[in-house]
Amino acid sequence: MAQYITKVKQVTALYPNLNEENAAIVAKHLHLKRRKKSKVVTEPKTESFKTRLTERELSKLQNYAVKKGISASQVFRNYIRRLPNDEDVAAR
């Protein structure tokens, strides 16, 4: 249990805007992520997308990502995957 508490403190030090509950979620996710070895092969990510967000939008995105246990980038990628394909858009 002491190891887990240390991780929460480390997460809080890295992300001072997170409250203790969200820091615990992140620490737990990092602990679980380290134990799992994924065999999923993904294509390399070579492109980037830059956007400007308000403080509120960024906070909303970060909080959602923390609650889901994923990165903010992964939230964007998941959203993009749900968008219709080019063929679907052209048919409309």
C-alpha positions in Angstrom: 0.0 0.0 0.0 2.9 2.4 0.7 4.1 2.0 -2.9 0.7 3.1 -4.2 0.6 6.2 -1.9 4.1 7.1 -3.2 2.8 6.9 -6.8 -0.1 9.2 -6.0 2.3 11.7 -4.5 4.5 11.4 -7.7 1.5 11.9 -9.9 0.4 14.9 -7.8 3.9 16.4 -8.1 3.8 15.9 -11.9 0.2 17.2 -12.4 -0.4 19.8 -9.6 -3.9 20.7 -11.1 -5.2 17.2 -10.4 -7.1 16.6 -7.2 -6.1 13.6 -5.0 -8.9 11.4 -6.3 -7.9 11.9 -9.9 -4.2 11.5 -9.0 -5.1 8.2 -7.4 -6.9 7.1 -10.6 -3.9 8.0 -12.7 -1.5 6.2 -10.3 -3.7 3.1 -10.4 -3.8 3.2 -14.2 0.0 3.6 -14.4 0.4 0.7 -12.0 -1.9 -1.5 -14.1 -0.5 -0.4 -17.4 3.0 -1.4 -16.3 1.8 -4.9 -15.4 0.0 -5.6 -18.7 2.0 -6.4 -21.8 0.0 -5.6 -24.9 0.6 -7.5 -28.1 -1.5 -5.1 -30.1 0.5 -3.7 -33.0 -0.5 -0.1 -34.0 0.6 1.8 -37.0 3.2 4.5 -36.3 1.9 7.9 -35.5 3.8 10.3 -37.9 1.3 13.1 -38.3 0.4 15.7 -35.7 -2.6 18.0 -35.1 -2.3 21.2 -33.1 -5.3 23.0 -31.7 -5.9 25.9 -29.4 -8.2 25.3 -26.4 -9.5 27.5 -23.7 -8.5 26.7 -20.2 -11.9 25.3 -19.5 -11.8 23.0 -22.6 -8.3 21.8 -21.7 -9.4 21.1 -18.1 -12.5 19.3 -19.4 -10.4 17.2 -21.8 -7.7 16.3 -19.1 -10.3 15.4 -16.5 -12.2 13.1 -19.0 -8.9 11.5 -20.0 -7.9 10.9 -16.3 -11.3 9.4 -15.5 -11.1 7.0 -18.5 -7.4 6.2 -17.7 -6.1 7.3 -21.1 -4.2 10.3 -22.5 -5.8 13.4 -23.9 -4.3 12.4 -27.3 -6.1 9.0 -27.1 -9.4 10.9 -26.4 -8.9 12.7 -29.7 -7.9 9.6 -31.6 -11.0 7.7 -30.2 -13.2 10.6 -31.3 -11.6 10.7 -34.8 -12.2 6.9 -35.2 -16.0 7.5 -34.6 -16.2 10.0 -37.5 -17.7 8.7 -40.7 -15.3 7.4 -43.4 -14.7 9.5 -46.5 -17.0 7.2 -48.6 -19.8 7.8 -46.1 -19.5 11.5 -46.2 -19.3 11.6 -50.1 -22.5 9.5 -50.4 -24.5 12.1 -48.5 
